[in-house]
C-alpha cells in the first residue's frame, strides 16, 4: 500500500447544496400558513417565474422529478415508432421512451464530448423514426446545430435530456432554447435542486396547457378529464427549497470552478488520465468532474482505480454504467450490438466521476490527486 494515510472522513462523489434551515423555515411558514401543500401553489408559481428568468426561456413547466418531466414531455409531442438516442446515459432517458411505447435506436457517441455522434445519425433514420433524443453529457452539450439540421431535413422532433446542463449557454444562447424541448433534472445531486424535481423548457406555447394537464391526471377543472395524465406535480415544499437553493447557485458555480481548476492542475501530467469536463464559465454547468482512464497508459483499469480510492475513503463513481443498450430488454435490437457502438463500449469502461461539490476543500482535492498519482507511479513500478 502507498504510504499516504486513509482519510478520516469519507469523501463522497457529491453532496447536495443546502440552504440554511432558518431561511427554509421562513419559506415553510408561508406554506403552513396557506395550508396549500401542492397543486400549483404560491411557492411553485414563484419558482416557475424565477427559473423562467434564470434559464432565459419562453415556456417552462415544473414537475415532481426529471423522469416524469421527460416522460410526459415525450407524450405531449405525440411521438410514435423509433427515437434515435444515445446508449451512454442514465437509465431514465430510455425508460421515458419505454413508457411511451417508443423504441430506442442507439447511436454511437463522439469520443471527446461523449455525446451522440452526429455523423452517424442519418444512417439510422427510417420511415419509423419520429425524433432524436440527445443527451448533454457531464455538462458537454450535443452538437445542437448539426442535430437541428438533420431534424429539419427529415422532419423530426428534437428533445434534449439536459439533466447535466443547468444554466449552460452555447455561444450566448441558453441551452434550453435548442430543439423542441429540453428536460432539466432538479434531483438532490444536481447543481440546482428541489430535492426531487424537474422541468421542461420548450418553444411551442400551446404545450403549456397540455403539459399542465398531463402532470395533473389530465384534469380540466375538478370534473372533466381530457387526457390520460399522471400525477407529476411539484409540491410546495420542493418549490420552497428550490427558491432558497437558487439563491446559492452562482456562488456554488464559482466555487466549483476553483475546484475544477485544482483538479486539472494536479492531474495534468498523470499518464493515462484525460479530463472529460473541460468547459468554463457560462459554457459550463459545473455539474460533474469526470476523467477517463486509458488502461494501457495508466497501467491499471478504471475499476481498479475506483476500488483503490475506496481504500482511502474516497468514493468515486462509474458514471454512466452500464450502457443502456446492454439492458436485457434492448439486447436484441440491431442498434444495441457492441459492434455498432464501439466508442460507447470503450467509454463505459473508462470514465470515472470524482468527488465534486462546493464544500469540497481544495486540500482534499490535492489529497485525492496525490493518491491517484502515487497509485499510478506504483502501478508502473510494479509492472517494470
BELRAVEN-V925604 format. One record per pair of residues at least 12 apart in sequence whose C-alpha atoms are under 6 Angstrom apart, sorted by the first residue. I is the first residue (numbers start at 0). J is the second residue. D is the distance in Angstrom with one decimal. If there is no record, write none. Layout:
i=I j=J d=D
i=I j=J d=D
//
This chain:
i=5 j=311 d=4.3
i=6 j=311 d=5.9
i=6 j=312 d=5.7
i=9 j=312 d=4.7
i=9 j=313 d=6.0
i=10 j=313 d=5.0
i=11 j=314 d=4.8
i=11 j=354 d=5.8
i=12 j=314 d=5.6
i=12 j=315 d=5.1
i=12 j=353 d=5.7
i=12 j=354 d=3.7
i=13 j=354 d=5.7
i=13 j=355 d=5.6
i=13 j=356 d=5.7
i=15 j=187 d=5.6
i=15 j=188 d=5.6
i=18 j=244 d=5.8
i=26 j=239 d=5.8
i=36 j=235 d=5.1
i=37 j=234 d=4.3
i=37 j=235 d=5.3
i=42 j=235 d=5.6
i=42 j=238 d=5.5
i=42 j=239 d=5.7
i=43 j=238 d=5.1
i=46 j=242 d=5.8
i=54 j=166 d=5.9
i=58 j=200 d=5.6
i=58 j=201 d=5.7
i=59 j=199 d=5.5
i=59 j=200 d=4.6
i=60 j=198 d=5.6
i=60 j=199 d=5.4
i=61 j=197 d=5.9
i=61 j=198 d=4.3
i=62 j=196 d=5.7
i=62 j=197 d=5.0
i=62 j=198 d=5.6
i=62 j=231 d=5.5
i=62 j=232 d=5.0
i=62 j=233 d=4.8
i=63 j=196 d=4.3
i=63 j=231 d=5.2
i=63 j=232 d=5.1
i=63 j=233 d=4.1
i=64 j=195 d=5.3
i=64 j=196 d=3.6
i=64 j=197 d=4.5
i=65 j=184 d=4.4
i=65 j=196 d=5.8
i=65 j=197 d=4.0
i=66 j=91 d=5.8
i=68 j=198 d=5.9
i=69 j=182 d=5.8
i=70 j=95 d=4.5
i=80 j=101 d=5.5
i=80 j=127 d=5.1
i=81 j=101 d=5.7
i=81 j=102 d=4.7
i=81 j=103 d=5.8
i=81 j=127 d=5.5
i=81 j=128 d=4.6
i=81 j=129 d=6.0
i=82 j=103 d=5.1
i=82 j=104 d=5.9
i=82 j=128 d=5.7
i=82 j=129 d=5.9
i=82 j=130 d=4.9
i=82 j=131 d=5.5
i=83 j=103 d=5.9
i=83 j=104 d=4.6
i=83 j=105 d=6.0
i=83 j=131 d=4.8
i=84 j=105 d=5.2
i=84 j=106 d=5.9
i=84 j=132 d=4.9
i=84 j=133 d=5.8
i=85 j=105 d=5.3
i=85 j=106 d=5.3
i=85 j=115 d=5.6
i=86 j=105 d=5.7
i=86 j=322 d=5.4
i=86 j=323 d=4.9
i=86 j=324 d=5.3
i=87 j=322 d=5.5
i=88 j=319 d=6.0
i=104 j=334 d=5.8
i=105 j=334 d=5.2
i=107 j=340 d=4.8
i=107 j=343 d=6.0
i=108 j=343 d=5.8
i=112 j=139 d=5.7
i=114 j=136 d=5.9
i=114 j=141 d=5.5
i=129 j=155 d=5.4
i=130 j=155 d=4.8
i=130 j=156 d=4.5
i=130 j=157 d=5.7
i=131 j=157 d=5.0
i=132 j=158 d=4.8
i=132 j=159 d=5.6
i=133 j=159 d=4.8
i=134 j=159 d=5.6
i=134 j=160 d=4.7
i=135 j=161 d=5.6
i=137 j=163 d=5.6
i=137 j=287 d=5.8
i=138 j=163 d=5.1
i=138 j=164 d=5.0
i=138 j=284 d=5.6
i=157 j=178 d=4.8
i=157 j=179 d=5.3
i=158 j=178 d=5.9
i=158 j=179 d=5.8
i=158 j=180 d=4.9
i=158 j=181 d=5.8
i=159 j=181 d=4.6
i=160 j=181 d=5.9
i=160 j=182 d=5.1
i=161 j=181 d=5.9
i=161 j=182 d=5.2
i=161 j=183 d=5.0
i=162 j=183 d=4.6
i=162 j=184 d=4.6
i=163 j=286 d=6.0
i=164 j=284 d=5.0
i=165 j=284 d=5.7
i=167 j=281 d=5.7
i=167 j=282 d=5.2
i=167 j=283 d=5.5
i=167 j=284 d=5.3
i=168 j=281 d=5.5
i=168 j=282 d=5.0
i=175 j=200 d=6.0
i=179 j=201 d=5.7
i=179 j=202 d=5.9
i=180 j=200 d=5.7
i=180 j=201 d=4.3
i=181 j=199 d=5.6
i=181 j=200 d=5.3
i=182 j=198 d=5.8
i=182 j=199 d=4.6
i=183 j=197 d=5.4
i=183 j=198 d=5.2
i=184 j=197 d=4.4
i=185 j=197 d=4.9
i=190 j=286 d=5.7
i=193 j=237 d=4.9
i=193 j=240 d=5.6
i=193 j=241 d=4.6
i=213 j=228 d=4.1
i=214 j=228 d=5.9
i=214 j=229 d=5.3
i=214 j=230 d=5.3
i=214 j=231 d=4.6
i=214 j=232 d=5.8
i=215 j=229 d=5.9
i=215 j=230 d=5.1
i=216 j=228 d=4.1
i=216 j=229 d=4.6
i=216 j=230 d=5.6
i=251 j=357 d=5.5
i=254 j=357 d=5.3
i=255 j=357 d=5.3
i=270 j=296 d=5.7
i=270 j=297 d=5.4
i=271 j=292 d=5.6
i=271 j=293 d=4.6
i=271 j=296 d=4.4
i=271 j=297 d=4.2
i=272 j=291 d=5.7
i=272 j=292 d=5.0
i=273 j=290 d=5.5
i=273 j=291 d=5.1
i=274 j=290 d=4.4
i=275 j=289 d=5.5
i=275 j=290 d=5.3
i=276 j=288 d=5.9
i=276 j=289 d=5.9
i=288 j=352 d=5.9
i=288 j=353 d=5.9
i=289 j=351 d=5.6
i=289 j=352 d=4.4
i=290 j=350 d=5.7
i=290 j=351 d=5.4
i=291 j=349 d=5.1
i=291 j=350 d=4.2
i=292 j=349 d=4.9
i=298 j=378 d=5.9
i=301 j=349 d=5.4
i=315 j=352 d=5.6
i=315 j=353 d=4.9
i=316 j=351 d=5.7
i=316 j=352 d=5.1
i=317 j=351 d=5.1
//
